Amino acid sequence: MKSKWLTGVLILSLAINAGVLVSMEYHYYISASDRSSAPCPLSPGDSHLYQSLGLSDAQLSKMEPLAQKFHGRLAELWALMEEKKETLIALLQKDSDPASIENLRKEMAGIQDEIQREVITHIIEMKKILDAKQQQRLFDLMKQSRAIGQSPWSQNNGGK
């Protein structure tokens, strides 16, 4: 019974944290296809948050290394989280001792915390490049995304 309770709490925690973070990223960086803007310099052919903010070429050149670093780090953390999820499933399947499961849960919570820190740091770094009007647009888009309740899972894209 305790194992089912831990699993339920873990799944709820993962869903909430991942949903909020990935939804923001997904909405801004991937699902902007309804915007008529130039393609992203990092993902040719895709619309991108940066163009919807109306960034100048100088701003884009500053933003590109930030985005590359950010997306690279998130990819590392998501890959690590996927490994931990597989380990968790294996532990739960074997009816492992609760201490092992709790230790793994704490590791996963630490990864979630790191993802949140990376997102927040990225937004703060972006703000340094944006002018006041662009910052307002960024936060309006974030609020709009939150109000719409965008979820990466509702797009059937596997959480990417």
C-alpha positions in Angstrom: 0.0 0.0 0.0 2.8 2.4 0.9 4.4 1.7 -2.5 1.2 2.6 -4.3 1.0 5.8 -2.3 4.6 6.8 -3.1 4.0 6.0 -6.7 0.9 8.2 -6.8 2.7 11.1 -5.1 5.7 10.8 -7.4 3.5 10.7 -10.5 1.5 13.8 -9.3 4.7 15.7 -8.5 6.3 14.8 -11.8 3.2 15.8 -13.7 2.8 19.1 -12.1 6.5 20.2 -12.3 7.1 18.8 -15.8 3.7 20.1 -17.1 4.4 23.7 -16.0 8.0 23.8 -17.3 7.6 21.9 -20.4 4.4 23.6 -21.3 6.1 27.0 -21.2 9.0 25.7 -23.3 6.8 23.8 -25.7 4.4 26.6 -26.3 7.1 29.2 -26.9 9.8 27.3 -28.6 8.0 24.6 -30.5 4.2 25.3 -31.0 4.4 28.8 -32.4 3.4 27.6 -35.8 0.4 30.0 -35.9 2.6 33.0 -35.8 3.8 34.6 -39.0 7.4 35.2 -38.2 10.8 34.4 -39.5 12.3 30.9 -38.9 14.3 30.4 -35.8 18.1 30.7 -36.3 18.5 27.5 -34.3 15.8 25.5 -35.9 15.4 26.4 -39.6 11.8 26.2 -40.8 10.2 26.5 -37.3 8.6 29.6 -35.9 10.2 30.8 -32.6 9.5 32.9 -29.6 12.4 35.2 -30.4 10.8 36.3 -33.7 7.4 36.8 -32.0 9.2 39.2 -29.7 10.6 41.2 -32.7 14.2 40.8 -31.8 16.8 42.7 -33.8 19.7 40.9 -35.4 22.0 42.1 -32.6 19.6 40.7 -30.0 19.3 37.4 -31.9 23.1 37.1 -32.0 23.2 37.5 -28.2 20.2 35.1 -27.7 21.6 32.3 -29.8 24.4 31.1 -27.5 22.0 31.4 -24.5 19.4 29.2 -26.3 22.0 26.6 -27.3 23.3 26.3 -23.8 19.8 26.2 -22.3 18.4 23.6 -24.7 21.5 21.5 -24.4 21.3 21.5 -20.6 17.6 20.7 -20.6 18.2 17.8 -23.0 20.8 16.4 -20.5 18.5 16.8 -17.6 15.5 15.3 -19.4 17.6 12.3 -20.5 18.8 11.8 -16.9 15.2 12.0 -15.7 14.2 9.4 -18.2 16.9 7.1 -16.8 15.6 7.6 -13.3 12.0 6.9 -14.4 13.1 3.6 -15.9 14.9 2.8 -12.6 11.9 3.7 -10.6 9.7 1.4 -12.7 12.1 -1.4 -12.2 12.3 -0.8 -8.4 8.5 -0.7 -8.1 8.1 -3.8 -10.2 10.5 -5.7 -7.9 8.8 -4.5 -4.7 12.1 -3.0 -3.6 12.6 -1.7 -0.2 10.9 1.7 0.4 14.3 3.4 1.3 15.6 2.7 -2.2 12.5 4.1 -3.8 12.6 7.1 -1.5 16.2 7.8 -2.4 15.5 7.6 -6.1 12.5 9.9 -5.6 14.7 12.4 -3.9 17.2 12.2 -6.8 14.3 12.8 -9.3 13.1 15.8 -7.2 16.6 17.2 -7.4 16.6 16.9 -11.2 13.2 18.6 -11.3 14.6 21.4 -9.1 17.6 21.8 -11.5 15.2 22.0 -14.5 13.3 24.7 -12.8 16.5 26.6 -11.9 17.6 26.3 -15.6 14.3 27.7 -16.9 14.3 30.6 -14.4 17.9 31.4 -15.1 17.3 31.4 -18.8 14.3 33.7 -18.5 16.4 36.1 -16.3 19.2 36.0 -18.9 16.7 36.7 -21.7 15.4 39.7 -19.9 18.8 41.3 -20.0 18.7 41.2 -23.8 15.1 42.3 -24.2 13.8 45.9 -24.1 10.9 46.8 -21.8 8.3 46.2 -24.6 9.7 42.8 -25.5 9.9 41.8 -21.8 6.2 42.7 -21.5 5.4 40.7 -24.6 7.4 37.7 -23.2 5.4 37.7 -19.9 2.1 38.3 -21.7 2.8 35.2 -23.7 3.7 33.3 -20.6 0.5 34.3 -18.9 -1.5 33.5 -22.1 0.1 30.1 -22.3 -0.7 29.4 -18.6 -4.3 30.6 -19.1 -4.8 28.4 -22.1 -3.5 25.4 -20.1 -1.2 24.3 -22.9 0.3 20.9 -22.2 2.9 19.1 -24.2 1.0 15.8 -23.7 -2.2 17.2 -25.3 -0.3 17.6 -28.5 0.6 13.9 -28.6 4.3 14.7 -29.1 5.9 12.5 -26.4 6.7 15.4 -24.1 9.2 17.1 -26.5 
